[in-house]
Amino acid sequence: MTGAVEALRVVEVVARALLGPAVRLRARLLVERVAFLGVAPSDSDEVRVQKVTLTLTAVVVTLLSVVWVGTYLALGPPESAGFHRVVLTVEAT
C-alpha cells in the first residue's frame, strides 16, 4: 500500500499549498474515499496500488473532460464540444 500512500501524500502536498486547513481535510477525505472505492481488504498491496491508480486516473480524466467540454462551449464552437461530450458520456457509463 506504500504506492497508494505516496500518491495520497502528493495530493496532500498540493492541497496544503492551495487550500486552507478545513478544506484540505475535507478534500483529503474525499480523495481517499474515492481512491479506495474498489479496494477489498483481501487485496495485496500491489493490487491495491493498481486499483487506486486506476480509480484516480479515471476520476481525473473525467473531471478534465468536463472542463474541456465547458471550455469549448464557453468559447463558442459547439461542434467541437460535441465530440468530447460523447467521449464524456461513454466514460461515465
Helices and strands as residue ranges (DSSP letters): H 2-18, H 21-35, H 45-75, H 78-92
